[in-house]
Amino acid sequence: MQFGVFTVGDVTPDPTTGRTPTEHERIKAMTAIALKAEEVGLDVFATGEHHNPPFVPSSPTTLLGWIAARTERLILSTATTLITTNDPVKIAEDYAMLQHLADGRVDLMLGRGNTGPVYPWFGQDIRQGIPLAIENYALLHRLWREDVVDWEGRFRTPLQGFTSTPRPLDGVPPFVWHGSIRSPEIAEQAAYYGDGFFANNIFWPKEHFRRLIDLYRRRWAHYGHGTPEQAIVGLGGQVFMRRNSGDAVREFRPYFDNAPVYGHGPSLEEFTEQTPLTVGSPQQVIEKTLTFRESFGDYQRQLFLVDHAGLPLKTVLEQLDLLGEEVIPVLRREFAARRPAGVAEPPRHPAAPVPAGTGGD
């Protein structure tokens, strides 16, 4: 089981002080969070990709390349790589290059994003979102596995005798997760290729995501990759902790109430009851995270969102200390003890070191 954190890279005012960090401060903070994640023994750091304010991570490979140079074991991933508006040739080149620089500690999560105006900015039509995702990944998949590619499709110029460089490290492409919060077509795509499916179940009730994950598992087996239980699943989550749960609720409430995505909507208590958001003590985070297995089956990767909604860097680093010291060690033991034989191992490039704390699990 792999545990880590992901960031969406929002630049949001701190509602308790009114101060908004600069873009420079936010970018530096994301780097500090990644370094802290490795320090406290987490396995994965993942960044989103956005091309519009108030977000800053427009170039994930630049950020992850910088982090790769300053870490040794941390798996570096994306929380979204926009398969619809990025050229699949450039994705193939950029992430293979990053894979070499990071000695294999790279995978990526493909998604369509949630910002409609991005499509025309990059010359695409949002009404073609699903066909773009399907066609672009079909090409990307081939570019990493075939030395010479001849290809023709609907959305880009044809390729004749094309070789993507550099080639994947030791001939093994980066592992791909397909991320979706609503599209069965993407679950089907992940199953068809035998890739991972990541359900970022942070905003909607678990019943919605259970349907998507169950579909993915059934179709994974249909395409001959193994049993449904062997499919490779990742989940999102959100936490805010203090050793005293009342302190956690009081401190986090103004951030929740003013968050750009869910602020001014359901109450903190309603949202906590209906989604994976956990605001409380480390023990409460442990108990709720362990219930994910009951809803979604055994899975391979758990990522937590800890740095959004204007939370200051100092507070985020404190969250990582609590995760590393009090939460993740218990979750590792409990998930390992409950996992039946035959469940797939978490994805890892053969050249990459085993992430800290996994013991190869």
C-alpha positions as CSV (number, residue, x, y, z in Angstrom):
1,M,0.0,0.0,0.0
2,Q,1.3,3.4,-1.0
3,F,0.5,6.6,1.0
4,G,1.1,10.1,-0.1
5,V,-0.3,13.6,-0.6
6,F,-1.4,15.6,-3.6
7,T,-1.8,19.3,-4.2
8,V,-4.0,21.2,-6.6
9,G,-1.8,24.3,-6.2
10,D,-4.5,26.8,-5.5
11,V,-3.5,30.3,-4.5
12,T,-6.2,31.1,-1.9
13,P,-6.5,33.8,0.7
14,D,-6.1,32.7,4.3
15,P,-9.6,33.5,5.7
16,T,-8.2,34.0,9.2
17,T,-5.7,36.7,8.2
18,G,-6.9,37.9,4.8
19,R,-3.4,37.4,3.3
20,T,-3.0,35.8,-0.1
21,P,0.4,34.1,-0.8
22,T,2.2,35.2,-3.9
23,E,2.6,32.7,-6.8
24,H,6.3,32.4,-5.9
25,E,5.5,31.6,-2.3
26,R,2.9,29.0,-3.3
27,I,5.3,27.3,-5.7
28,K,8.0,27.2,-3.1
29,A,5.5,25.8,-0.6
30,M,4.6,22.9,-2.9
31,T,8.3,22.0,-3.1
32,A,8.6,22.2,0.7
33,I,5.6,19.9,1.1
34,A,7.1,17.3,-1.2
35,L,10.4,17.3,0.7
36,K,8.6,17.0,4.0
37,A,6.6,14.1,2.6
38,E,9.8,12.2,1.9
39,E,11.2,13.2,5.3
40,V,8.3,11.8,7.3
41,G,8.2,8.6,5.3
42,L,5.4,9.0,2.8
43,D,5.6,7.2,-0.5
44,V,4.1,9.6,-3.1
45,F,3.8,13.3,-3.9
46,A,1.5,14.3,-6.7
47,T,0.7,17.6,-8.3
48,G,-2.2,18.8,-10.4
49,E,-2.0,20.6,-13.7
50,H,-3.8,23.8,-14.2
51,H,-3.5,26.7,-16.7
52,N,-5.7,29.3,-15.0
53,P,-5.8,31.4,-11.9
54,P,-6.0,30.8,-9.0
55,F,-3.8,27.8,-9.6
56,V,0.0,27.7,-10.3
57,P,1.1,24.2,-11.3
58,S,1.0,24.8,-15.1
59,S,4.2,22.8,-15.7
60,P,4.2,19.5,-13.6
61,T,7.3,18.1,-15.1
62,T,9.3,21.2,-14.2
63,L,8.1,21.0,-10.6
64,L,8.6,17.3,-10.3
65,G,12.0,17.4,-12.0
66,W,13.2,20.0,-9.3
67,I,11.8,17.8,-6.6
68,A,13.4,14.7,-8.1
69,A,16.8,16.3,-7.8
70,R,16.2,16.8,-4.1
71,T,14.7,13.5,-3.1
72,E,15.8,9.9,-3.2
73,R,12.8,7.6,-2.7
74,L,9.6,9.6,-3.2
75,I,7.4,8.5,-6.1
76,L,6.6,11.6,-8.1
77,S,3.2,11.7,-9.8
78,T,0.7,14.0,-11.3
79,A,-2.8,14.4,-9.8
80,T,-3.9,15.3,-13.3
81,T,-2.1,15.4,-16.6
82,L,-4.5,16.9,-19.1
83,I,-4.7,14.2,-21.8
84,T,-7.3,16.2,-23.7
85,T,-5.3,19.5,-24.2
86,N,-1.7,18.3,-24.1
87,D,-0.2,16.8,-27.2
88,P,0.4,13.1,-26.5
89,V,3.7,13.3,-28.3
90,K,4.9,16.0,-25.8
91,I,3.5,13.9,-22.9
92,A,5.5,10.9,-24.1
93,E,8.7,12.9,-24.3
94,D,8.4,14.9,-21.2
95,Y,7.5,12.1,-18.8
96,A,10.1,9.7,-20.3
97,M,12.7,12.4,-19.7
98,L,11.5,12.9,-16.1
99,Q,11.5,9.2,-15.6
100,H,15.2,9.0,-16.5
101,L,16.1,12.0,-14.3
102,A,14.2,10.5,-11.3
103,D,15.5,6.9,-11.8
104,G,12.1,5.5,-12.5
105,R,10.3,7.3,-9.6
106,V,7.6,8.6,-11.9
107,D,4.0,7.8,-12.8
108,L,1.1,10.0,-14.0
109,M,-2.6,10.3,-13.7
110,L,-4.5,11.2,-16.8
111,G,-7.6,13.3,-16.7
112,R,-9.7,15.9,-18.6
113,G,-9.5,18.6,-15.9
114,N,-12.4,20.6,-14.6
115,T,-11.9,24.0,-16.4
116,G,-13.8,24.3,-19.6
117,P,-12.0,27.4,-21.0
118,V,-8.7,25.4,-21.2
119,Y,-9.9,23.6,-24.3
120,P,-10.0,26.6,-26.7
121,W,-6.8,28.0,-25.1
122,F,-5.1,24.8,-26.5
123,G,-7.0,24.6,-29.7
124,Q,-9.5,22.0,-28.7
125,D,-13.3,21.7,-28.3
126,I,-14.7,20.7,-24.9
127,R,-17.5,18.9,-26.6
128,Q,-14.9,16.4,-27.8
129,G,-13.5,15.8,-24.3
130,I,-14.1,12.0,-24.2
131,P,-13.1,11.3,-27.8
132,L,-9.9,13.4,-27.2
133,A,-9.1,11.4,-24.0
134,I,-9.6,8.1,-25.8
135,E,-7.7,8.9,-29.0
136,N,-4.8,10.8,-27.3
137,Y,-4.1,8.0,-24.9
138,A,-4.3,5.4,-27.6
139,L,-1.4,7.3,-29.2
140,L,0.5,7.8,-26.0
141,H,0.3,4.2,-25.2
142,R,1.8,3.2,-28.5
143,L,4.5,5.9,-28.4
144,W,5.9,4.4,-25.2
145,R,5.8,0.8,-26.5
146,E,6.7,1.0,-30.1
147,D,10.1,2.3,-31.4
148,V,8.6,3.5,-34.7
149,V,5.0,4.7,-35.0
150,D,2.8,5.3,-38.0
151,W,-0.5,6.9,-36.8
152,E,-3.4,8.9,-38.1
153,G,-6.4,10.1,-36.1
154,R,-9.0,12.9,-35.8
155,F,-7.4,15.5,-33.6
156,R,-3.7,15.9,-34.6
157,T,-1.5,15.7,-37.7
158,P,-0.5,12.1,-38.7
159,L,2.8,10.6,-37.7
160,Q,5.0,8.7,-40.2
161,G,8.0,6.7,-38.9
162,F,8.0,8.7,-35.7
163,T,10.2,7.8,-32.7
164,S,9.5,9.4,-29.4
165,T,12.7,10.3,-27.5
166,P,14.0,9.5,-25.0
167,R,12.6,6.0,-24.8
168,P,11.2,4.9,-21.5
169,L,13.7,3.9,-18.9
170,D,14.8,0.3,-19.4
171,G,11.9,-0.1,-21.8
172,V,9.3,0.2,-19.1
173,P,6.8,3.2,-19.5
174,P,5.7,5.2,-16.5
175,F,2.7,3.7,-14.8
176,V,-0.6,5.4,-15.8
177,W,-3.6,6.0,-13.7
178,H,-6.8,7.2,-15.3
179,G,-8.6,9.6,-13.0
180,S,-12.3,10.4,-13.1
181,I,-15.0,11.6,-10.9
182,R,-18.0,11.0,-13.2
183,S,-17.2,9.3,-16.5
184,P,-17.7,5.5,-17.0
185,E,-15.9,5.8,-20.3
186,I,-12.6,6.6,-18.5
187,A,-13.1,3.6,-16.1
188,E,-13.6,1.5,-19.2
189,Q,-10.4,2.9,-20.8
190,A,-8.4,2.1,-17.7
191,A,-9.7,-1.4,-17.6
192,Y,-9.1,-2.0,-21.4
193,Y,-5.4,-1.2,-21.1
194,G,-4.9,-2.8,-17.7
195,D,-3.9,0.5,-16.2
196,G,-4.8,1.9,-12.8
197,F,-8.0,3.8,-12.0
198,F,-7.9,6.6,-9.5
199,A,-11.2,7.8,-7.9
200,N,-10.6,11.2,-6.4
201,N,-13.5,10.8,-4.1
202,I,-13.2,14.0,-2.2
203,F,-16.3,15.9,-3.2
204,W,-19.1,13.3,-3.7
205,P,-20.6,10.5,-1.6
206,K,-18.9,7.2,-1.7
207,E,-21.9,5.5,-3.5
208,H,-21.1,7.4,-6.6
209,F,-17.5,6.3,-6.7
210,R,-18.3,2.7,-5.7
211,R,-20.2,2.4,-9.0
212,L,-17.3,3.6,-11.0
213,I,-14.8,1.4,-9.2
214,D,-17.0,-1.6,-9.5
215,L,-17.4,-1.0,-13.2
216,Y,-13.6,-0.7,-13.6
217,R,-13.0,-3.9,-11.7
218,R,-15.5,-5.9,-13.7
219,R,-14.2,-4.6,-17.0
220,W,-10.6,-5.2,-15.9
221,A,-11.5,-8.9,-15.5
222,H,-13.4,-8.9,-18.8
223,Y,-10.3,-7.8,-20.7
224,G,-8.3,-10.7,-19.1
225,H,-6.0,-8.8,-16.8
226,G,-6.9,-10.8,-13.7
227,T,-9.7,-11.1,-11.2
228,P,-11.7,-8.0,-10.3
229,E,-9.9,-8.0,-6.9
230,Q,-6.5,-7.7,-8.6
231,A,-7.4,-4.4,-10.4
232,I,-5.2,-1.4,-9.4
233,V,-7.2,1.3,-7.6
234,G,-6.2,4.6,-6.0
235,L,-8.3,6.8,-3.8
236,G,-8.3,10.4,-2.7
237,G,-9.0,11.9,0.7
238,Q,-8.8,15.0,2.7
239,V,-7.7,15.4,6.3
240,F,-7.1,18.1,8.9
241,M,-5.8,17.0,12.2
242,R,-5.0,18.2,15.7
243,R,-4.4,15.9,18.6
244,N,-7.7,17.1,20.1
245,S,-10.6,16.8,17.6
246,G,-12.4,19.9,18.9
247,D,-9.3,21.9,18.2
248,A,-9.2,20.5,14.7
249,V,-12.8,21.4,14.0
250,R,-12.5,25.0,15.4
251,E,-9.2,25.7,13.4
252,F,-10.3,24.2,10.1
253,R,-13.9,25.6,10.0
254,P,-13.1,29.0,8.6
255,Y,-10.9,27.4,5.8
256,F,-13.7,25.0,5.0
257,D,-16.4,27.7,5.0
258,N,-14.5,29.9,2.6
259,A,-12.9,27.2,0.4
260,P,-13.3,28.0,-3.4
261,V,-14.8,24.6,-4.2
262,Y,-17.2,23.7,-1.4
263,G,-17.3,26.9,0.7
264,H,-20.7,28.4,1.4
265,G,-22.3,25.0,0.6
266,P,-22.9,22.0,2.9
267,S,-21.8,22.4,6.5
268,L,-18.5,21.0,7.7
269,E,-20.4,18.3,9.6
270,E,-22.5,17.4,6.6
271,F,-19.5,17.2,4.3
272,T,-17.5,15.1,6.7
273,E,-20.4,12.7,7.1
274,Q,-20.9,12.3,3.3
275,T,-17.4,12.3,1.9
276,P,-13.9,11.1,2.9
277,L,-13.1,14.5,4.5
278,T,-11.9,13.8,8.1
279,V,-11.4,16.7,10.5
280,G,-10.4,15.5,13.9
281,S,-7.7,13.5,15.7
282,P,-5.1,11.2,14.1
283,Q,-7.1,8.3,15.5
284,Q,-10.3,9.5,13.7
285,V,-8.3,9.8,10.4
286,I,-7.1,6.2,10.9
287,E,-10.6,4.9,11.6
288,K,-12.2,6.6,8.7
289,T,-9.5,5.7,6.2
290,L,-9.8,2.0,7.2
291,T,-13.5,2.1,6.2
292,F,-12.5,2.9,2.6
293,R,-11.5,-0.7,2.1
294,E,-15.0,-1.8,3.1
295,S,-16.5,0.5,0.5
296,F,-14.1,0.0,-2.4
297,G,-12.2,-3.2,-1.8
298,D,-8.5,-3.6,-1.4
299,Y,-6.6,-0.9,-3.2
300,Q,-3.0,0.2,-3.8
301,R,-2.7,3.9,-3.3
302,Q,-4.1,6.4,-0.9
303,L,-3.4,10.2,-1.4
304,F,-4.5,12.9,1.0
305,L,-5.2,16.6,0.2
306,V,-3.7,18.7,3.0
307,D,-2.7,22.0,1.6
308,H,-5.7,23.7,0.0
309,A,-8.1,26.5,0.9
310,G,-5.5,29.0,2.1
311,L,-3.9,26.9,4.9
312,P,-0.5,28.3,5.7
313,L,2.6,26.3,5.0
314,K,3.4,25.9,8.7
315,T,0.1,24.3,9.3
316,V,0.4,22.0,6.4
317,L,3.9,20.8,7.5
318,E,2.4,20.1,10.9
319,Q,-0.3,17.9,9.2
320,L,2.5,16.0,7.5
321,D,4.3,15.4,10.8
322,L,1.0,13.9,12.2
323,L,0.5,11.8,9.1
324,G,4.1,10.5,9.2
325,E,4.3,9.9,12.9
326,E,0.9,8.8,14.0
327,V,-1.3,7.9,11.1
328,I,0.5,6.2,8.3
329,P,2.5,3.7,10.4
330,V,-0.8,2.4,11.8
331,L,-2.5,2.4,8.4
332,R,0.3,0.4,6.9
333,R,0.1,-2.3,9.6
334,E,-3.7,-2.5,9.5
335,F,-4.1,-2.6,5.7
336,A,-1.3,-5.2,5.4
337,A,-2.9,-7.4,8.1
338,R,-6.3,-7.2,6.3
339,R,-5.1,-7.7,2.8
340,P,-5.8,-11.1,1.4
341,A,-3.4,-13.0,-0.8
342,G,-3.5,-12.3,-4.5
343,V,-4.2,-8.6,-4.3
344,A,-1.9,-6.6,-6.8
345,E,1.2,-4.9,-5.5
346,P,1.3,-1.1,-5.8
347,P,2.9,0.1,-9.1
348,R,6.6,0.7,-9.1
349,H,9.2,0.9,-11.8
350,P,11.8,-1.9,-11.5
351,A,14.6,0.6,-11.4
352,A,13.1,2.7,-8.6
353,P,14.0,2.3,-5.0
354,V,11.3,0.9,-2.7
355,P,9.5,3.9,-1.1
356,A,10.2,4.5,2.5
357,G,8.2,2.5,5.0
358,T,6.6,0.1,2.5
359,G,8.9,-2.8,3.1
360,G,8.2,-3.8,-0.5
361,D,4.5,-4.0,0.3
